[in-house]
């Protein structure tokens, strides 16, 4: 019984992190191609509170496709505990014209 309650708490925490990541992802999709076209080390982490616990999100442009499109990943770190400590990520592609696809 205790384990099922703990697992449910972890699932809810995952959902909270995923919801925050979805909101942040929608914001980052609006950034310019130039702002996203830099390595993770050059992107400052974005700090937020998730369920009252500090979390940060790292943006990484980890691949350039032959078309010039950027492959973007936003990873969640910290925040409330989740199952096995695994945190969600958000992925999208950014074209030079500013449009986005998944």
C-alpha angles and dihedrals in degrees: 000000000000091000093052090052091049092048090050090052090051091048090051090049090051089051091050092050091046091050092051090046091052091052092047092045091055089052094048091048086066093058117105123263089246093053091052096042097089135087123268090256089063094047113084113228116252114231123209138159113244115189087343093304122112114249132171132205125212121206118210130183093201103167141027113209119217087257090059093252116145122232107218128195126183113196126197118224130183116355124118120342117274134191108296089350091279115148128203127252134205121217134190142147123240122205124209089250089061097253121133134216136174 
